[in-house]
């Protein structure tokens, strides 16, 4: 399966870590710094893997609904420092594949990425 990986995150160390993990899986990464950039990137993809900083400005239930409908097939992995997001309760149940802890653990994210790419 051919995917496009898009990341909305501004932590340079995490972005570098994700790029390295995706390179090992032969998957390039498009990086976005704002929600509107993310939505523009998603307009052109059919199968997307979205890595989303859940603390980024503009991330809410409505955005996650739009992202989940933007592509024919989309997998959303959240990245968060916080263990609980009551403001995203609806999206967490229906739109996110999983949430990984920030700072990103290579093994945890690698396992999630392989699971997405094998599905």
N, C-alpha and C positions, 0 to 999 in steps of 0.2 A: 504494500500500500504506500502511495506517495503522499507525503504530508508537507505542509508548510508550517513551520514553527514561528509563532509570534509571541513576543514577550513584552509585557507592560511592567517595567520594573526599573528603578533608578540606582540600585546598589551595584557599583562597578564590579565588586568582587563576586557577587552572585551571578551577574551577567556573564562574566568570564568563565565561571564554573559551569554554567548551563551551556555556554558555547562549546566548551571542551567535551561535555557529556554528549551533546547533540552531534558533534563532529565524529565521535566514535561510532555513532549510529548513522552516519552519513546524512545528516539532516541539518540544513542551514537555518540560521536564526535571523529573523527580522526583529529589530528592537524598536519599541515605541516608548515615548516618554509621557504621552498624554492619551487620555481616553479617545479623543477625536482621531488621533493618529492610528490607534488600534482599529477603530471602526472602519477607517479608510482602507487599511491593509486587508481587512476581512472581506471587503467587497469583491476582491479578485481571487479569492481562494475557494477551492471546493472541499478540500480535506485539510482542516487546520487543527493544530495543537496549540492551544493558547495557554501561556504561563502568565498568570495575573497576580500582581501584588494587590492583595485585598485591602491594604491601607491606602492605596493611591487615591488621589482626589478624583471624585466622579464615579468610583466603583460602588454600585448599589444593585438592588434586585432588578431594576429596570435595565441596567447595562447588561447584566448577566443574561437576562431574557433575550435582549437584542443580539448578543454575541452567540448565544446558543442557536439562534435562527439565521445567522448571517451566512453560514456555509451549509453545503449539503451534509457534511459530516464534520462535527467539531467536538473536540475533547478539551475541557477546561480544567487546568490544574491551578489551584490557588496557592499563593505563597503568603505566609502570615507570621508575624511575631506573636500575635495573640492566639490563645487556644480557643476562644469563643467569640463569635460574631453574631449577636442577637439581631442586629440590623440586616443581616444577610440570611436569616433563617430559611426563608422560602427558597432562595437560590441554592443554598447549601444542600437542600433536600433534592432539588430537581435539576440543577444545571451544572454543578461542579462534580467532576470525577473524584477528586480528592483534594486535600489541602496539605502541603508540606510546610514544615517549620522554617522560619528564617532565623538565623542564617541557614542556608540550604546545606543539607547533608547529601553528599554525592551518592551514597548507597541508596538512601531513601528515594531521591529523585530518579536515579538510574532505574530502579525497580519500576517506578511509575511509568517512566518513558518507554521502557521495553514492553510493559503491559499494553500501553496504548498502541504502539507500533505493531504488535503482534495481533491485535484485534481486527 
